[in-house]
Structures are given as C-alpha cells and as structure tokens.
Amino acid sequence: MGTVTERVTEPPIKTGAGPALEPPPYRAAALAGAAVFVLYVVTLAPTTAFWDASEYITTAHILGIPHPPGNPLFVALARVWSLLLAPLGLSVAVRINLFAAANSAAAAALLGATAFTVWNQSTVNEKVYTLSVLIGAIVSWLALRWYDRRDHPGSDRYVLLALYLMVLGSTNHLMSLLPAPAFAVFTLAVGPAFLLRSTFWIRAIPLVLLGLSFNVFLPIRAAQDPVINEGEPTCEAVGGTLVAVFTNGRTGCPALAANLRRDQYGKPPLTQRQAPFGAQFANWFQYFDWQWSRGLDPSPVPSRGRLPFTLLFLALGLVGLYATLRADARWLAYLGTLALGSRSGSSST
C-alpha cells in the first residue's frame, strides 16, 4: 500500500466577528528584505558622499542638530543604531550608511528597491528620506490590515497606529505625512463610521500630541550647545516650547518655531504654485526616467537610451493600477492618491 502524506498549512486567523483571514506572508517578506539588504551592503558607500551626507552622519554621531527642521527622530534613531554597531569596528560613516540601507530594505519590494533613487539614497545616508519611506510602507501595510479586518473587534488600532507613525515621522521629515491624504481617501471610501465614535478621538488626539512631542528634543539638545547646532532652537520657557511644538511652529518659542517652519529657506506655502503645471510634469518625468536604466546614460535630463525602459516600466505601472481597479476600486483610490501626493510632495521639498 502507498503512503498518503497530507500537506499541513497554517490555519486561517479568526478573531470573533468577521470572516477568517489568511496570515500575511511574513516569511517571504523577511526573505525579500534580507535579499535587498545584502544588495545594499554589497554596494554600500565606504564613506560619506556629497550634499547633506556628511552633515547627517556627523549629527547622528554627536547627537547634534542638522539644518532646519532639525530631524530629531532621525538623529536619535541613527545615534542608537550607530552605538549598537560600534563593537563591529566599522567607521561612523559606514554605520550610518547601513542605517539608511536597513530602513529601505525593510520597506522596499525587490523591484522598487533597485530603482535608482531608492538605491542611491539607501547606500549612503545622504538624506533622511529612507526613514520616511519605511514609515510610508508601514502605514500602507496598516491600511491593508485595517481593510481586511475592519469588521473585527479592535480594528481601529491599525488606523491609530498609522496616525501615530505619520505624526511621529513628521519629526524626521514632512515626507512621512505623504500617505495621509491617501489614507484619508481610503478610509472615507471603505467606511468612515469609526470617525464618528468619541472613543476613537479620545485615543487619537493623545497619540498625535505624543508623536509631535519628539520635537522637544531640539530645544533640550540645543541648550547643551552641541558642536553642530544649526538654527539654535533654544527656548526660555517650557510653555513656549510646547506651543511651538504642538502648533508645528506657527507660534510659540521664536527660535524653535522658525526652525520647525524652515524660515531660513524662504519657501512659499504649498498652496502657492512655484512653476507651471507643464514644468512640474516634466520634472516628474525626469525623475521617473532616472529610475530603471540610469546606467545606460548618466544624463540628468530624459535620454533616448533610457526611454524604452522608462516606457516599459510606465506600462507595467499602468497595468498594475488597472489590475488593482479590477480587484478593488477602493485600493486604486489609495494608490492613486498616494502617487499624486508623493509627486506633489517631492516637488515642494
């Protein structure tokens, strides 16, 4: 007689009300992230690079304050990361570059991880963007989890965690708020009933204040006069500090408020257009053209050599959006709003 072996699979998750759900593919995600991290380590910059890289590496090392708005979340996390890797004997620059690599590896799928801008920012800590990319990826995952479990008890916690992470992420860079419009459109399309419950806001408002409170790091550290103390966001009174932090620089302690508003750059408000729409679209296409075959032509403007690959990946993206539309138009609302918001946000930063 032959032997029949049954294939044992992990049972679906079932929590009270609502349909049973298959568990997320955590193992596959971990393997993908590990593969991306290996790629970034192999191509990691051995030291600092141009633009803001040296500033951020140095401020992370000394717990200093970089240029406004000060990016306290990045400085604190990168400092902790650097201390944890110190026993390995790596240089400070390599440690902080690995911080950028780890952020992107945790957030990026295999295809997106090798896009030029993502790879470029992930192999040298030139900006604080990779941490915001990670936050955006987590927020999008939380949106999916909330959608799958919206009929289960306690599903509000996914929305609350996403809200907290976006606000906390804003103390790293305002790029972390880019998923907010998409999340809002998505929740309104799926079911906004939870927004009418007072219990939701009783939990949401303290989380927003808690996330913003990380900016208090700036005046506390500035008062200790670190070697790099750009903007010198010192405050004389606790009350003025809290007002500046919780109004995001609209009023309160003058030095801290100016730092949070990034006054030194003289940027106009987001509601004021800085270029014609055609020029903005051309800038978007320029960035898009960089992503998939930059090695064929280093030209900063769109190139004929890269154009076939650019059009190929544009077509793949449109096919993906169409597949999303067929599967669930509400998810298309999320992805479409996120794409438009990300493009507008990158043009204004």
N, C-alpha and C positions, 0 to 999 in steps of 0.2 A: 504494500500500500504506500502511496505517496504521502508526503507531509505537507500540509497546508499551513502557511505562516501568515497570520493576519498582520497588516500594517497598522501600527498604533499611531494615532495622531493626537495632538494636544486638543482637548475638548474645548468647544467654544466657551467664551466667557458669558456668564448670565448673572445679572445682578438685579434681582427684583423685577420691576416692571420693564417692559420693552423687549424687543427681540434679542435672541442670542447673537453674540458678535464673535467673529474670529479674532484671535490675538494678533497684534501687529507683528510684522516680520523683523523683530529686533535683531536676530542673529545676522540676517542678510544686511541690515543697515550697519551693524557693527563691522562686518567684513568690508563693506564698501568704504566706510570711514577709515578703517585701518589701511586699506589699499591707497586711498588718497593721501593719507598722512605719510606713507612710505614714499610716494611720488614727491611730496613737498620736501621731505627730508633729503632725498637724493639731489634735488635741485635747489636746496636752501642756500641763500646768500651767506657767505662765510663771515661777513662783517656788515657794517652799515651801508647805506646807499644814499641816493640824492633826496632832495626835497625835505620832508619832515622826519625822515627815518632816524637821524641822529638825535633830534630833539626828543622824540618819543622813547627811544631806547634809553637815553640819559635820564629823563624824568621818571621813567619806570624804575631805574636803578637807584636813584637817590630819593624817590618819593617826592619829586618836585612838581611844579605846576607848569604845564606847557601853555602854548598860546590859547587865548580865549576860544571856547568857553571853559577850558581847563581840563575837560575829560577825566574827572576824578575816578569814575568807575574803572576805566582802562588803567590808569596809573596804579590803583590799588591792586587790581587783579594781576596785572603784569608783574608787579613787585613780588607778590606772593608766589607766582609761578617761577620767577627768577630765583627766589630763595630756595624753592623746592628742588630746582635743577642744579643749584650751586655745587652740591657734592660730586657732580659728574665732572667737574673741572672744565666745563665749557665756558667760552667767553661770554660776557654780558650780552653782546650783540647777537650771538647765536641763540642764547636762551630766549631773548625777547622775540627774535625771528621765529623760533619754534612755537611761541605763544600764538602768533598770527597763524602759523600752519595748523596748530591744533584747533583753533576756532573754525577755520574754513573746512578742515577735514570732518569736523563734527556736523557741519551744516550742509556740505555740498554733495550732490549726487555725482556719479562718475563723469557724466558729460559736462555739467556745469563747473565741476572742479577744475577742468582743463581749459576753460575759456580764458582768454589772455588776461583780462582784468582781474579775475578771481585768482588765477595762478600768480600774477605779478604782485598782488597785494599779500599773498599767502606765503611767499618765500623770503620776504624781507618786510619787517614791520614799518612800512613807510607811512601808514596812516592807522587810524583806529577803526577802520571800516569793517575789518573781519569780525570783530566782536559784535557789531551791529548786524552783520549778515547772519551770524549764528542766532542772534535774538529773533531776527525775522523768520528764520527757518523754524525755530521752536514755536513761535506764535502761529505760523501756518499749520504746523502739526497739531497744535492745540485746537485750532479751528476745526480741523478734520475730526479730532477726537470728540469735540463737543457736538458736531453734526451727527456722528454715529451714535452718540449716547444721549442725545437731547431729551429723550423720553424716559431716561433712567433717573432715579433719585440722585441728587448731588451733582448733576451735570454742570451746574453753574460754576463749579470750581475751575473748569477749564477756561471759561471766559475771564474769571477773576485772575487766574494766573497769567493769562495772556496780557491782560490790562496792566498788571504789576510789572511784568517783564518789559513792556514797551516804555512805561514811565521810568523804571529804573535804567533802562537802556538809554534814555534821553540824557542821563548824566554822563554817558560815554560819548554819544553823538546823536543829534536830532534825526539822523538816518534811521535810528531804531523805531521811530514813530511812523515810518513809511507804511507798515502793514495796517495802521489804524483805520484809514478810510476803507480799505478792503474788508477788514474785519467788521466794520460798522455796516457796510452794504450787505455783507453776507448774513449777519445776524438779523437784519431787517427783512431780508428775503426769506430766510428759513423760518424764523419765528421769534419776534421780539417780546413775547409776553413776559419773560423774566425781567425785562427792564421796568415793568410796572410794579414789581414787588419791592416793598421797602426793605426787606431783608437783604436783597442784592446790594442796594446802595449803602446800607449800613456796613457792609463788608468792603464795598468797592472804594468808598471815599478814604478810609484809613489806609488802604493799600496804595492809593495814589499819593497820599502825603508821605507815606513811608518810602516809596520809590524816589520821590523828589528830594527827600531829606539827605540823600547821599551827597548832594552838592554842598552840604555843611562842611564836608571835608576841606573845601577850598579855603575858607577863612581860617579854619583851625590850623591847617598846614602853612598858610601864608604868614600867620602870626609868628611862626617859628623861623621865618626868613631863610628858606632853603636857597641853595646856590642858584637854581633856576626858579624864579618866582614871577612869571610873566603876568602882567596886569595887576599884580599885588592886590588881590581881592581881600584885603583886611577890613574888618568891621569893628566898630567900637562897642556896639551893644548887641546882645543876643536877639532882642526883638527885631532890630533892623535886619539882622542876618536871616531870620526865619521869614520875614516879609519878602525879602529879595528872593529867597529860595522858592517859596510857595507861590509867588506870582511870576516865577521864571524871569526875574529881572525887570519887571515892569515898574517896580518901585522898591523902596527899602534901602538898605545899605548901598550908597552910591558906587563904591569901588566894585563890590560883588555884583551888583545889578548890571553895571557896564560890562563886566566880564561875561555874564550869562547872556547878555544881548549881543555880544561881539561888536561893541560900538567901534572898535578900532578899525574895522573893515569898511564901515560906512555902507553896509548893504541895505538896499531898499526893501520894503516889505514884500512878501510873497505875492500879494495882490497886484503889485506893480510889475508889468512886463518889462524885461530888460532887453528884449530882442524880438523881431518879428517872428510869427509862428513858423514861417518857412525856414528861417535860420535855426530855430530850435529843432525842427525836424531834421535838418541837415546835420546838426550836431549829434542828434540821436543816432542817425545812420552812420556817422563817422565812428562813434563808439562801437556800434554793432559790427561794423566792418572789421574792427580790430580783433574780434574775439576768436575766430575759428581757423585762421590761417595767417596769423601775423608774420610768421617766419618766411612766407613767400615774398614779402615786400615790407620793409620797415617804415615805409612812408606813413606819416601821421594822417594823411587825407585818404579817402577811399581810393582803392587801387584796382586796376583791371585784373591784375594777377590774383587778387583775393576775391573778386566779385563772384565767380562761380560758386565758391564755398559759402560766401555770405548769402547768396540767394538760396542755396541748398538748405542751409540751416534756418533761414526765414521760412521756407516752405515747410520744413519739419515742425517749426513752432506753430504755424497756422493749422497744420494737420492735427497737432496736439490739442489746440484750442477747439477745433471742430469736434474732435473725439470727446472732449470734456463737455461740450454743448450737448452732444447726443446722450452722454451718460447722465448729466445733471446740469441744467442751465444755471442753477444757483452757484455751483462751483466755478462756472465760467464767469459769473459776476465777481467772484472773489479774485480769480486770477487776472481778469481783465482790469479790474480796478487797481490791483497791486502793480501790474505792469505800467499802467498810465501814471500812477502815483510815484513809482520808482523813477520813471523817466523825468517827471517834473521836478522831483526832489533832487536828483543828481544835477539838474541844470541850475539849481538855485544854491548849491553848496559850494 
